[in-house]
Amino acid sequence: MVNETQQRRFDIVGSLPLELTIQVIRYLDCTDIIRSQRVSKQWHALLSSEAILKQSLREKLTSLGLDLKGTNVPIDNANRYFQWHHRIQYGRPIKKIFLPWTAESTLSPVTARGITYHSRRLCYFIRSDQDIYILNLETGERSTYSRGYGNIWTMIKGTALSDRYLVEVAAQPLGQLYSTVATVWDMQTSQRLINRLPDYPRLSSFVKDKVVISCGHGGVDCSVYIWDLTSNLIQKVEGRFSDPSMLHIAPDEDVLVVFEVNWKMATPLVWQSKWSLTTGKLLEEKQFCLPLEGRFHISPHKRTIFRALFFDSTFSYRTVSWHALARSNGKQADLHLIYDYTADELRARWIECAGLHREPYNFNRPAILTPNFTYYFALNIKQPAVYNVPSSTTTLLPDKLDTRVVAGSESLQGRFAPFFHSFGDQEVFGLAGEGGVQLWFFNPNFVPDLLDGKLLRLGNNH
């Protein structure tokens, strides 16, 4: 007979077939896997085996938005990625750095400044200034790029970075209407490219060396243009659109996917079309209904949908587009459109931010760090929150931001609504306020020391 001590020591997980053990492990958080490795030598060997870690590691890399499908990631590095995923999921940075604005920089409110971030480079500027600045977070060096708009009144619509290019899309008066001015700086050669397009800029997407811009007046009868930065050629898509809601660029497959959504229908109707990035010709199209899942049910005639980000966020084969829906009670609900190119599937997810809904048009822009994690800033309590896409939950983060970030925002009451720029990627989350910029670092292999005490300068001073 099996005695009581043997029953207590019976290892049910270790006794399972490997195939069943893998299925059980899939339900564990990466932190649980690391903790479970300490249970016993047998568990450590089991949970550290390639068969167990490979599937979980692949899921964590996808969740982080890391395109490592063609890279053989050593299993020995799995715990590092698990810890990275845990830190970004629960808002526990390895290090925080505060970068204050210089005195002359604070003369313009943060609503007049612009912030964008990509690949360890922070881009910032005053919208009325003639220069754009990029701070390299690895080296601490600052670069300056001249816009060259002169005295022409210009409305900056969006700025984006890639590994090589800096892109800015703006609107300028053209008679009684507007035109689109798109400027690209090649950061390797310092070359500047400028193109002017008819009509007002509505939406843009930027992946690798392809920039796609939709232009139109009043949100109807829009045109879509594809700008190949390598050849500096612009191709007009052979179609007319009614204010696209989302764009996805798949440069390796030479495909542009355009989504148009009729939000006024009880179940929104989507027109999806695919176009060649090279020729601008139609490849295929289809229509389908988009279920609005979640607890928010808003009658169609009370919906007011507006885009809050000019550039969509693309992670390899997946694009996330953030929209805001103004409700009849004066509050605002946030909506993510998520397109998976591999599965050719579009989904809508409500961002259920209890206590974080804001007045229409007075919102804190979110930072879509990865396909699964979006960071917000709760204005009323001045505390960050993270939205977890797989679980559809929003959690206030335990680590609060440096109080110097929000310093001075109270004095803007009556002149400007308190406004903060959120930005970042899977390595860094940042928030810019009246006092400066705070950066949170999550990647164990990227914790720079050169930025301590650095000032964010605007202008020609050094």
TORKOL-4160 file (C-alpha; in steps of 0.2 Angstrom, whole numbers, padded with zeros to 4 digits, m for minus):
462
<pt num="1" X="0000" Y="0000" Z="0000"/>
<pt num="2" X="0005" Y="0018" Z="m0003"/>
<pt num="3" X="0008" Y="0026" Z="0014"/>
<pt num="4" X="0002" Y="0044" Z="0018"/>
<pt num="5" X="0020" Y="0052" Z="0016"/>
<pt num="6" X="0021" Y="0044" Z="m0002"/>
<pt num="7" X="0004" Y="0051" Z="m0006"/>
<pt num="8" X="0009" Y="0069" Z="m0001"/>
<pt num="9" X="0025" Y="0067" Z="m0011"/>
<pt num="10" X="0016" Y="0061" Z="m0027"/>
<pt num="11" X="0021" Y="0073" Z="m0041"/>
<pt num="12" X="0006" Y="0074" Z="m0052"/>
<pt num="13" X="0014" Y="0086" Z="m0065"/>
<pt num="14" X="0030" Y="0076" Z="m0066"/>
<pt num="15" X="0020" Y="0060" Z="m0069"/>
<pt num="16" X="0010" Y="0067" Z="m0084"/>
<pt num="17" X="0015" Y="0063" Z="m0102"/>
<pt num="18" X="0026" Y="0077" Z="m0110"/>
<pt num="19" X="0012" Y="0082" Z="m0122"/>
<pt num="20" X="0000" Y="0085" Z="m0107"/>
<pt num="21" X="0013" Y="0094" Z="m0097"/>
<pt num="22" X="0015" Y="0106" Z="m0111"/>
<pt num="23" X="m0003" Y="0110" Z="m0112"/>
<pt num="24" X="m0004" Y="0113" Z="m0093"/>
<pt num="25" X="0011" Y="0125" Z="m0094"/>
<pt num="26" X="0003" Y="0135" Z="m0108"/>
<pt num="27" X="m0010" Y="0141" Z="m0094"/>
<pt num="28" X="0004" Y="0148" Z="m0083"/>
<pt num="29" X="0011" Y="0165" Z="m0083"/>
<pt num="30" X="0029" Y="0167" Z="m0086"/>
<pt num="31" X="0032" Y="0172" Z="m0068"/>
<pt num="32" X="0024" Y="0156" Z="m0063"/>
<pt num="33" X="0035" Y="0146" Z="m0074"/>
<pt num="34" X="0051" Y="0154" Z="m0066"/>
<pt num="35" X="0044" Y="0151" Z="m0048"/>
<pt num="36" X="0039" Y="0133" Z="m0052"/>
<pt num="37" X="0057" Y="0130" Z="m0058"/>
<pt num="38" X="0062" Y="0132" Z="m0039"/>
<pt num="39" X="0050" Y="0118" Z="m0033"/>
<pt num="40" X="0063" Y="0104" Z="m0036"/>
<pt num="41" X="0077" Y="0098" Z="m0047"/>
<pt num="42" X="0064" Y="0088" Z="m0057"/>
<pt num="43" X="0053" Y="0103" Z="m0060"/>
<pt num="44" X="0068" Y="0114" Z="m0064"/>
<pt num="45" X="0074" Y="0101" Z="m0077"/>
<pt num="46" X="0056" Y="0099" Z="m0084"/>
<pt num="47" X="0052" Y="0117" Z="m0085"/>
<pt num="48" X="0069" Y="0122" Z="m0092"/>
<pt num="49" X="0068" Y="0109" Z="m0106"/>
<pt num="50" X="0067" Y="0115" Z="m0124"/>
<pt num="51" X="0051" Y="0106" Z="m0127"/>
<pt num="52" X="0042" Y="0116" Z="m0113"/>
<pt num="53" X="0050" Y="0133" Z="m0115"/>
<pt num="54" X="0050" Y="0134" Z="m0134"/>
<pt num="55" X="0031" Y="0136" Z="m0135"/>
<pt num="56" X="0029" Y="0148" Z="m0121"/>
<pt num="57" X="0044" Y="0158" Z="m0127"/>
<pt num="58" X="0037" Y="0160" Z="m0144"/>
<pt num="59" X="0020" Y="0166" Z="m0136"/>
<pt num="60" X="0030" Y="0179" Z="m0126"/>
<pt num="61" X="0040" Y="0185" Z="m0140"/>
<pt num="62" X="0024" Y="0188" Z="m0150"/>
<pt num="63" X="0016" Y="0197" Z="m0135"/>
<pt num="64" X="0031" Y="0208" Z="m0134"/>
<pt num="65" X="0029" Y="0212" Z="m0153"/>
<pt num="66" X="0047" Y="0205" Z="m0157"/>
<pt num="67" X="0049" Y="0199" Z="m0174"/>
<pt num="68" X="0061" Y="0185" Z="m0171"/>
<pt num="69" X="0053" Y="0171" Z="m0181"/>
<pt num="70" X="0068" Y="0169" Z="m0192"/>
<pt num="71" X="0080" Y="0170" Z="m0177"/>
<pt num="72" X="0085" Y="0155" Z="m0166"/>
<pt num="73" X="0083" Y="0162" Z="m0149"/>
<pt num="74" X="0094" Y="0152" Z="m0137"/>
<pt num="75" X="0083" Y="0143" Z="m0124"/>
<pt num="76" X="0095" Y="0149" Z="m0111"/>
<pt num="77" X="0088" Y="0167" Z="m0114"/>
<pt num="78" X="0070" Y="0162" Z="m0111"/>
<pt num="79" X="0070" Y="0168" Z="m0093"/>
<pt num="80" X="0076" Y="0185" Z="m0098"/>
<pt num="81" X="0062" Y="0186" Z="m0110"/>
<pt num="82" X="0050" Y="0180" Z="m0097"/>
<pt num="83" X="0056" Y="0193" Z="m0085"/>
<pt num="84" X="0054" Y="0206" Z="m0098"/>
<pt num="85" X="0037" Y="0201" Z="m0102"/>
<pt num="86" X="0032" Y="0201" Z="m0083"/>
<pt num="87" X="0039" Y="0219" Z="m0080"/>
<pt num="88" X="0029" Y="0226" Z="m0095"/>
<pt num="89" X="0013" Y="0217" Z="m0090"/>
<pt num="90" X="0013" Y="0223" Z="m0072"/>
<pt num="91" X="0022" Y="0240" Z="m0074"/>
<pt num="92" X="0038" Y="0236" Z="m0065"/>
<pt num="93" X="0052" Y="0244" Z="m0074"/>
<pt num="94" X="0070" Y="0240" Z="m0071"/>
<pt num="95" X="0075" Y="0258" Z="m0070"/>
<pt num="96" X="0067" Y="0275" Z="m0071"/>
<pt num="97" X="0075" Y="0291" Z="m0079"/>
<pt num="98" X="0068" Y="0309" Z="m0078"/>
<pt num="99" X="0073" Y="0321" Z="m0092"/>
<pt num="100" X="0068" Y="0339" Z="m0087"/>
<pt num="101" X="0064" Y="0352" Z="m0100"/>
<pt num="102" X="0077" Y="0367" Z="m0101"/>
<pt num="103" X="0070" Y="0384" Z="m0095"/>
<pt num="104" X="0067" Y="0390" Z="m0112"/>
<pt num="105" X="0058" Y="0374" Z="m0117"/>
<pt num="106" X="0044" Y="0377" Z="m0104"/>
<pt num="107" X="0038" Y="0393" Z="m0112"/>
<pt num="108" X="0027" Y="0383" Z="m0124"/>
<pt num="109" X="0014" Y="0372" Z="m0116"/>
<pt num="110" X="0016" Y="0353" Z="m0118"/>
<pt num="111" X="0000" Y="0354" Z="m0130"/>
<pt num="112" X="0011" Y="0364" Z="m0142"/>
<pt num="113" X="0025" Y="0351" Z="m0141"/>
<pt num="114" X="0027" Y="0334" Z="m0150"/>
<pt num="115" X="0034" Y="0318" Z="m0144"/>
<pt num="116" X="0037" Y="0302" Z="m0154"/>
<pt num="117" X="0048" Y="0287" Z="m0150"/>
<pt num="118" X="0056" Y="0272" Z="m0160"/>
<pt num="119" X="0071" Y="0260" Z="m0158"/>
<pt num="120" X="0079" Y="0269" Z="m0143"/>
<pt num="121" X="0077" Y="0287" Z="m0150"/>
<pt num="122" X="0066" Y="0300" Z="m0143"/>
<pt num="123" X="0060" Y="0313" Z="m0156"/>
<pt num="124" X="0053" Y="0330" Z="m0149"/>
<pt num="125" X="0049" Y="0347" Z="m0155"/>
<pt num="126" X="0038" Y="0363" Z="m0153"/>
<pt num="127" X="0025" Y="0363" Z="m0167"/>
<pt num="128" X="0029" Y="0381" Z="m0172"/>
<pt num="129" X="0048" Y="0378" Z="m0172"/>
<pt num="130" X="0058" Y="0375" Z="m0188"/>
<pt num="131" X="0068" Y="0361" Z="m0181"/>
<pt num="132" X="0065" Y="0343" Z="m0174"/>
<pt num="133" X="0077" Y="0335" Z="m0162"/>
<pt num="134" X="0081" Y="0317" Z="m0159"/>
<pt num="135" X="0089" Y="0311" Z="m0143"/>
<pt num="136" X="0098" Y="0294" Z="m0145"/>
<pt num="137" X="0095" Y="0285" Z="m0128"/>
<pt num="138" X="0110" Y="0274" Z="m0131"/>
<pt num="139" X="0123" Y="0287" Z="m0134"/>
<pt num="140" X="0115" Y="0303" Z="m0126"/>
<pt num="141" X="0119" Y="0312" Z="m0142"/>
<pt num="142" X="0106" Y="0324" Z="m0149"/>
<pt num="143" X="0103" Y="0327" Z="m0168"/>
<pt num="144" X="0094" Y="0342" Z="m0176"/>
<pt num="145" X="0083" Y="0341" Z="m0192"/>
<pt num="146" X="0077" Y="0357" Z="m0201"/>
<pt num="147" X="0059" Y="0357" Z="m0207"/>
<pt num="148" X="0061" Y="0372" Z="m0219"/>
<pt num="149" X="0043" Y="0377" Z="m0219"/>
<pt num="150" X="0048" Y="0396" Z="m0218"/>
<pt num="151" X="0034" Y="0408" Z="m0213"/>
<pt num="152" X="0020" Y="0397" Z="m0220"/>
<pt num="153" X="0007" Y="0393" Z="m0207"/>
<pt num="154" X="0008" Y="0374" Z="m0205"/>
<pt num="155" X="m0002" Y="0361" Z="m0195"/>
<pt num="156" X="0008" Y="0346" Z="m0189"/>
<pt num="157" X="m0003" Y="0331" Z="m0191"/>
<pt num="158" X="0009" Y="0317" Z="m0186"/>
<pt num="159" X="0027" Y="0312" Z="m0184"/>
<pt num="160" X="0035" Y="0294" Z="m0185"/>
<pt num="161" X="0052" Y="0286" Z="m0184"/>
<pt num="162" X="0059" Y="0270" Z="m0191"/>
<pt num="163" X="0076" Y="0263" Z="m0190"/>
<pt num="164" X="0082" Y="0274" Z="m0204"/>
<pt num="165" X="0069" Y="0287" Z="m0208"/>
<pt num="166" X="0060" Y="0302" Z="m0199"/>
<pt num="167" X="0043" Y="0306" Z="m0207"/>
<pt num="168" X="0032" Y="0321" Z="m0203"/>
<pt num="169" X="0015" Y="0324" Z="m0211"/>
<pt num="170" X="0008" Y="0342" Z="m0211"/>
<pt num="171" X="m0006" Y="0352" Z="m0218"/>
<pt num="172" X="m0003" Y="0369" Z="m0226"/>
<pt num="173" X="m0016" Y="0382" Z="m0234"/>
<pt num="174" X="m0019" Y="0380" Z="m0252"/>
<pt num="175" X="m0032" Y="0394" Z="m0257"/>
<pt num="176" X="m0048" Y="0391" Z="m0248"/>
<pt num="177" X="m0043" Y="0373" Z="m0244"/>
<pt num="178" X="m0027" Y="0363" Z="m0238"/>
<pt num="179" X="m0014" Y="0353" Z="m0245"/>
<pt num="180" X="m0003" Y="0339" Z="m0237"/>
<pt num="181" X="0016" Y="0342" Z="m0235"/>
<pt num="182" X="0025" Y="0326" Z="m0232"/>
<pt num="183" X="0043" Y="0327" Z="m0226"/>
<pt num="184" X="0056" Y="0313" Z="m0224"/>
<pt num="185" X="0073" Y="0314" Z="m0217"/>
<pt num="186" X="0086" Y="0300" Z="m0221"/>
<pt num="187" X="0095" Y="0299" Z="m0204"/>
<pt num="188" X="0109" Y="0289" Z="m0212"/>
<pt num="189" X="0113" Y="0301" Z="m0226"/>
<pt num="190" X="0105" Y="0317" Z="m0219"/>
<pt num="191" X="0095" Y="0319" Z="m0235"/>
<pt num="192" X="0078" Y="0327" Z="m0234"/>
<pt num="193" X="0064" Y="0323" Z="m0246"/>
<pt num="194" X="0048" Y="0333" Z="m0248"/>
<pt num="195" X="0032" Y="0329" Z="m0257"/>
<pt num="196" X="0016" Y="0339" Z="m0258"/>
<pt num="197" X="m0001" Y="0330" Z="m0260"/>
<pt num="198" X="m0018" Y="0338" Z="m0264"/>
<pt num="199" X="m0031" Y="0338" Z="m0250"/>
<pt num="200" X="m0031" Y="0338" Z="m0231"/>
<pt num="201" X="m0021" Y="0323" Z="m0223"/>
<pt num="202" X="m0033" Y="0311" Z="m0214"/>
<pt num="203" X="m0022" Y="0296" Z="m0209"/>
<pt num="204" X="m0005" Y="0288" Z="m0212"/>
<pt num="205" X="0005" Y="0272" Z="m0209"/>
<pt num="206" X="0024" Y="0270" Z="m0210"/>
<pt num="207" X="0033" Y="0253" Z="m0211"/>
<pt num="208" X="0051" Y="0251" Z="m0216"/>
<pt num="209" X="0053" Y="0262" Z="m0232"/>
<pt num="210" X="0035" Y="0264" Z="m0236"/>
<pt num="211" X="0024" Y="0279" Z="m0231"/>
<pt num="212" X="0005" Y="0278" Z="m0235"/>
<pt num="213" X="m0006" Y="0294" Z="m0233"/>
<pt num="214" X="m0024" Y="0296" Z="m0236"/>
<pt num="215" X="m0030" Y="0313" Z="m0240"/>
<pt num="216" X="m0047" Y="0321" Z="m0242"/>
<pt num="217" X="m0059" Y="0335" Z="m0236"/>
<pt num="218" X="m0073" Y="0332" Z="m0224"/>
<pt num="219" X="m0068" Y="0314" Z="m0222"/>
<pt num="220" X="m0076" Y="0308" Z="m0238"/>
<pt num="221" X="m0070" Y="0305" Z="m0256"/>
<pt num="222" X="m0052" Y="0302" Z="m0250"/>
<pt num="223" X="m0037" Y="0297" Z="m0260"/>
<pt num="224" X="m0023" Y="0285" Z="m0254"/>
<pt num="225" X="m0005" Y="0288" Z="m0259"/>
<pt num="226" X="0010" Y="0276" Z="m0257"/>
<pt num="227" X="0027" Y="0284" Z="m0256"/>
<pt num="228" X="0042" Y="0273" Z="m0259"/>
<pt num="229" X="0057" Y="0281" Z="m0249"/>
<pt num="230" X="0070" Y="0271" Z="m0258"/>
<pt num="231" X="0065" Y="0277" Z="m0275"/>
<pt num="232" X="0057" Y="0293" Z="m0270"/>
<pt num="233" X="0042" Y="0289" Z="m0281"/>
<pt num="234" X="0024" Y="0292" Z="m0276"/>
<pt num="235" X="0010" Y="0280" Z="m0282"/>
<pt num="236" X="m0008" Y="0284" Z="m0281"/>
<pt num="237" X="m0020" Y="0270" Z="m0277"/>
<pt num="238" X="m0032" Y="0267" Z="m0291"/>
<pt num="239" X="m0048" Y="0269" Z="m0280"/>
<pt num="240" X="m0058" Y="0282" Z="m0270"/>
<pt num="241" X="m0061" Y="0279" Z="m0251"/>
<pt num="242" X="m0073" Y="0286" Z="m0239"/>
<pt num="243" X="m0061" Y="0291" Z="m0225"/>
<pt num="244" X="m0051" Y="0275" Z="m0221"/>
<pt num="245" X="m0052" Y="0270" Z="m0203"/>
<pt num="246" X="m0036" Y="0259" Z="m0203"/>
<pt num="247" X="m0021" Y="0255" Z="m0214"/>
<pt num="248" X="m0009" Y="0240" Z="m0214"/>
<pt num="249" X="0007" Y="0239" Z="m0224"/>
<pt num="250" X="0015" Y="0222" Z="m0228"/>
<pt num="251" X="0030" Y="0227" Z="m0238"/>
<pt num="252" X="0038" Y="0210" Z="m0239"/>
<pt num="253" X="0022" Y="0204" Z="m0248"/>
<pt num="254" X="0020" Y="0220" Z="m0258"/>
<pt num="255" X="0002" Y="0223" Z="m0250"/>
<pt num="256" X="m0007" Y="0238" Z="m0243"/>
<pt num="257" X="m0023" Y="0234" Z="m0233"/>
<pt num="258" X="m0036" Y="0248" Z="m0232"/>
<pt num="259" X="m0051" Y="0247" Z="m0220"/>
<pt num="260" X="m0067" Y="0258" Z="m0221"/>
<pt num="261" X="m0079" Y="0257" Z="m0207"/>
<pt num="262" X="m0097" Y="0263" Z="m0207"/>
<pt num="263" X="m0100" Y="0266" Z="m0188"/>
<pt num="264" X="m0118" Y="0272" Z="m0190"/>
<pt num="265" X="m0124" Y="0255" Z="m0193"/>
<pt num="266" X="m0131" Y="0245" Z="m0178"/>
<pt num="267" X="m0117" Y="0232" Z="m0182"/>
<pt num="268" X="m0103" Y="0242" Z="m0191"/>
<pt num="269" X="m0100" Y="0237" Z="m0209"/>
<pt num="270" X="m0082" Y="0235" Z="m0215"/>
<pt num="271" X="m0075" Y="0237" Z="m0233"/>
<pt num="272" X="m0058" Y="0229" Z="m0234"/>
<pt num="273" X="m0047" Y="0231" Z="m0249"/>
<pt num="274" X="m0030" Y="0225" Z="m0253"/>
<pt num="275" X="m0019" Y="0234" Z="m0265"/>
<pt num="276" X="m0002" Y="0232" Z="m0273"/>
<pt num="277" X="0011" Y="0244" Z="m0265"/>
<pt num="278" X="0021" Y="0244" Z="m0282"/>
<pt num="279" X="0007" Y="0247" Z="m0294"/>
<pt num="280" X="m0007" Y="0254" Z="m0284"/>
<pt num="281" X="m0019" Y="0241" Z="m0292"/>
<pt num="282" X="m0033" Y="0232" Z="m0283"/>
<pt num="283" X="m0029" Y="0214" Z="m0278"/>
<pt num="284" X="m0045" Y="0209" Z="m0269"/>
<pt num="285" X="m0059" Y="0216" Z="m0258"/>
<pt num="286" X="m0073" Y="0210" Z="m0247"/>
<pt num="287" X="m0086" Y="0217" Z="m0235"/>
<pt num="288" X="m0091" Y="0210" Z="m0218"/>
<pt num="289" X="m0099" Y="0215" Z="m0201"/>
<pt num="290" X="m0089" Y="0220" Z="m0186"/>
<pt num="291" X="m0096" Y="0214" Z="m0170"/>
<pt num="292" X="m0094" Y="0227" Z="m0156"/>
<pt num="293" X="m0090" Y="0215" Z="m0141"/>
<pt num="294" X="m0090" Y="0221" Z="m0123"/>
<pt num="295" X="m0102" Y="0229" Z="m0111"/>
<pt num="296" X="m0104" Y="0246" Z="m0120"/>
<pt num="297" X="m0119" Y="0246" Z="m0131"/>
<pt num="298" X="m0122" Y="0263" Z="m0139"/>
<pt num="299" X="m0136" Y="0266" Z="m0152"/>
<pt num="300" X="m0129" Y="0271" Z="m0169"/>
<pt num="301" X="m0136" Y="0288" Z="m0169"/>
<pt num="302" X="m0127" Y="0292" Z="m0153"/>
<pt num="303" X="m0110" Y="0287" Z="m0159"/>
<pt num="304" X="m0097" Y="0299" Z="m0163"/>
<pt num="305" X="m0081" Y="0290" Z="m0168"/>
<pt num="306" X="m0065" Y="0300" Z="m0170"/>
<pt num="307" X="m0047" Y="0294" Z="m0172"/>
<pt num="308" X="m0035" Y="0299" Z="m0159"/>
<pt num="309" X="m0018" Y="0294" Z="m0167"/>
<pt num="310" X="m0013" Y="0299" Z="m0185"/>
<pt num="311" X="m0001" Y="0285" Z="m0187"/>
<pt num="312" X="m0006" Y="0267" Z="m0184"/>
<pt num="313" X="0005" Y="0255" Z="m0174"/>
<pt num="314" X="0011" Y="0240" Z="m0184"/>
<pt num="315" X="0020" Y="0225" Z="m0176"/>
<pt num="316" X="0026" Y="0214" Z="m0190"/>
<pt num="317" X="0010" Y="0206" Z="m0196"/>
<pt num="318" X="m0002" Y="0215" Z="m0184"/>
<pt num="319" X="m0008" Y="0233" Z="m0184"/>
<pt num="320" X="m0017" Y="0241" Z="m0169"/>
<pt num="321" X="m0027" Y="0257" Z="m0172"/>
<pt num="322" X="m0034" Y="0267" Z="m0158"/>
<pt num="323" X="m0051" Y="0275" Z="m0159"/>
<pt num="324" X="m0062" Y="0285" Z="m0147"/>
<pt num="325" X="m0081" Y="0285" Z="m0146"/>
<pt num="326" X="m0090" Y="0299" Z="m0138"/>
<pt num="327" X="m0105" Y="0294" Z="m0129"/>
<pt num="328" X="m0121" Y="0303" Z="m0126"/>
<pt num="329" X="m0118" Y="0305" Z="m0107"/>
<pt num="330" X="m0102" Y="0316" Z="m0111"/>
<pt num="331" X="m0090" Y="0302" Z="m0107"/>
<pt num="332" X="m0078" Y="0293" Z="m0119"/>
<pt num="333" X="m0075" Y="0275" Z="m0123"/>
<pt num="334" X="m0059" Y="0269" Z="m0131"/>
<pt num="335" X="m0059" Y="0256" Z="m0145"/>
<pt num="336" X="m0045" Y="0246" Z="m0153"/>
<pt num="337" X="m0046" Y="0239" Z="m0170"/>
<pt num="338" X="m0033" Y="0225" Z="m0172"/>
<pt num="339" X="m0029" Y="0217" Z="m0189"/>
<pt num="340" X="m0019" Y="0201" Z="m0190"/>
<pt num="341" X="m0012" Y="0200" Z="m0208"/>
<pt num="342" X="m0007" Y="0182" Z="m0206"/>
<pt num="343" X="m0025" Y="0176" Z="m0202"/>
<pt num="344" X="m0033" Y="0191" Z="m0212"/>
<pt num="345" X="m0044" Y="0195" Z="m0197"/>
<pt num="346" X="m0050" Y="0211" Z="m0190"/>
<pt num="347" X="m0056" Y="0212" Z="m0172"/>
<pt num="348" X="m0063" Y="0226" Z="m0161"/>
<pt num="349" X="m0060" Y="0227" Z="m0143"/>
<pt num="350" X="m0066" Y="0240" Z="m0130"/>
<pt num="351" X="m0054" Y="0247" Z="m0118"/>
<pt num="352" X="m0063" Y="0244" Z="m0102"/>
<pt num="353" X="m0054" Y="0257" Z="m0091"/>
<pt num="354" X="m0065" Y="0258" Z="m0076"/>
<pt num="355" X="m0063" Y="0276" Z="m0069"/>
<pt num="356" X="m0052" Y="0281" Z="m0083"/>
<pt num="357" X="m0065" Y="0287" Z="m0096"/>
<pt num="358" X="m0062" Y="0305" Z="m0099"/>
<pt num="359" X="m0072" Y="0320" Z="m0107"/>
<pt num="360" X="m0073" Y="0320" Z="m0126"/>
<pt num="361" X="m0058" Y="0328" Z="m0134"/>
<pt num="362" X="m0049" Y="0330" Z="m0117"/>
<pt num="363" X="m0039" Y="0313" Z="m0117"/>
<pt num="364" X="m0022" Y="0307" Z="m0113"/>
<pt num="365" X="m0016" Y="0298" Z="m0129"/>
<pt num="366" X="m0011" Y="0280" Z="m0125"/>
<pt num="367" X="0005" Y="0271" Z="m0129"/>
<pt num="368" X="0003" Y="0255" Z="m0138"/>
<pt num="369" X="0019" Y="0247" Z="m0132"/>
<pt num="370" X="0015" Y="0229" Z="m0139"/>
<pt num="371" X="0001" Y="0221" Z="m0148"/>
<pt num="372" X="m0005" Y="0215" Z="m0131"/>
<pt num="373" X="m0001" Y="0229" Z="m0119"/>
<pt num="374" X="m0007" Y="0248" Z="m0120"/>
<pt num="375" X="m0002" Y="0260" Z="m0107"/>
<pt num="376" X="m0013" Y="0275" Z="m0101"/>
<pt num="377" X="m0012" Y="0289" Z="m0089"/>
<pt num="378" X="m0026" Y="0292" Z="m0077"/>
<pt num="379" X="m0028" Y="0311" Z="m0077"/>
<pt num="380" X="m0038" Y="0312" Z="m0061"/>
<pt num="381" X="m0026" Y="0302" Z="m0050"/>
<pt num="382" X="m0010" Y="0305" Z="m0060"/>
<pt num="383" X="m0006" Y="0287" Z="m0061"/>
<pt num="384" X="m0002" Y="0275" Z="m0076"/>
<pt num="385" X="m0013" Y="0260" Z="m0080"/>
<pt num="386" X="m0010" Y="0246" Z="m0092"/>
<pt num="387" X="m0023" Y="0238" Z="m0103"/>
<pt num="388" X="m0020" Y="0219" Z="m0106"/>
<pt num="389" X="m0028" Y="0214" Z="m0123"/>
<pt num="390" X="m0029" Y="0195" Z="m0120"/>
<pt num="391" X="m0038" Y="0197" Z="m0103"/>
<pt num="392" X="m0047" Y="0213" Z="m0108"/>
<pt num="393" X="m0043" Y="0220" Z="m0091"/>
<pt num="394" X="m0036" Y="0237" Z="m0086"/>
<pt num="395" X="m0025" Y="0238" Z="m0070"/>
<pt num="396" X="m0018" Y="0254" Z="m0061"/>
<pt num="397" X="0001" Y="0251" Z="m0060"/>
<pt num="398" X="0009" Y="0251" Z="m0043"/>
<pt num="399" X="0024" Y="0262" Z="m0048"/>
<pt num="400" X="0019" Y="0280" Z="m0049"/>
<pt num="401" X="0027" Y="0293" Z="m0061"/>
<pt num="402" X="0039" Y="0306" Z="m0055"/>
<pt num="403" X="0029" Y="0321" Z="m0048"/>
<pt num="404" X="0041" Y="0333" Z="m0058"/>
<pt num="405" X="0032" Y="0326" Z="m0074"/>
<pt num="406" X="0016" Y="0334" Z="m0069"/>
<pt num="407" X="0023" Y="0350" Z="m0061"/>
<pt num="408" X="0016" Y="0365" Z="m0068"/>
<pt num="409" X="0000" Y="0357" Z="m0075"/>
<pt num="410" X="m0011" Y="0364" Z="m0062"/>
<pt num="411" X="m0006" Y="0382" Z="m0067"/>
<pt num="412" X="m0013" Y="0378" Z="m0085"/>
<pt num="413" X="m0031" Y="0377" Z="m0079"/>
<pt num="414" X="m0042" Y="0389" Z="m0088"/>
<pt num="415" X="m0029" Y="0391" Z="m0102"/>
<pt num="416" X="m0026" Y="0373" Z="m0107"/>
<pt num="417" X="m0032" Y="0357" Z="m0101"/>
<pt num="418" X="m0019" Y="0346" Z="m0093"/>
<pt num="419" X="m0012" Y="0336" Z="m0107"/>
<pt num="420" X="0002" Y="0322" Z="m0107"/>
<pt num="421" X="0010" Y="0313" Z="m0121"/>
<pt num="422" X="0012" Y="0294" Z="m0119"/>
<pt num="423" X="0024" Y="0285" Z="m0130"/>
<pt num="424" X="0035" Y="0270" Z="m0131"/>
<pt num="425" X="0038" Y="0252" Z="m0137"/>
<pt num="426" X="0042" Y="0235" Z="m0129"/>
<pt num="427" X="0058" Y="0242" Z="m0121"/>
<pt num="428" X="0053" Y="0259" Z="m0115"/>
<pt num="429" X="0037" Y="0268" Z="m0109"/>
<pt num="430" X="0038" Y="0287" Z="m0108"/>
<pt num="431" X="0027" Y="0301" Z="m0102"/>
<pt num="432" X="0030" Y="0319" Z="m0107"/>
<pt num="433" X="0022" Y="0333" Z="m0096"/>
<pt num="434" X="0024" Y="0351" Z="m0092"/>
<pt num="435" X="0040" Y="0347" Z="m0081"/>
<pt num="436" X="0049" Y="0335" Z="m0092"/>
<pt num="437" X="0049" Y="0317" Z="m0098"/>
<pt num="438" X="0050" Y="0301" Z="m0088"/>
<pt num="439" X="0056" Y="0285" Z="m0096"/>
<pt num="440" X="0053" Y="0267" Z="m0089"/>
<pt num="441" X="0065" Y="0254" Z="m0095"/>
<pt num="442" X="0059" Y="0236" Z="m0096"/>
<pt num="443" X="0072" Y="0226" Z="m0106"/>
<pt num="444" X="0086" Y="0219" Z="m0095"/>
<pt num="445" X="0098" Y="0222" Z="m0109"/>
<pt num="446" X="0094" Y="0240" Z="m0111"/>
<pt num="447" X="0097" Y="0251" Z="m0096"/>
<pt num="448" X="0107" Y="0266" Z="m0101"/>
<pt num="449" X="0117" Y="0276" Z="m0089"/>
<pt num="450" X="0122" Y="0291" Z="m0100"/>
<pt num="451" X="0105" Y="0299" Z="m0099"/>
<pt num="452" X="0105" Y="0303" Z="m0080"/>
<pt num="453" X="0104" Y="0322" Z="m0078"/>
<pt num="454" X="0102" Y="0325" Z="m0096"/>
<pt num="455" X="0091" Y="0340" Z="m0101"/>
<pt num="456" X="0079" Y="0341" Z="m0116"/>
<pt num="457" X="0084" Y="0356" Z="m0125"/>
<pt num="458" X="0074" Y="0365" Z="m0138"/>
<pt num="459" X="0083" Y="0378" Z="m0149"/>
<pt num="460" X="0101" Y="0380" Z="m0155"/>
<pt num="461" X="0108" Y="0380" Z="m0137"/>
<pt num="462" X="0118" Y="0364" Z="m0133"/>
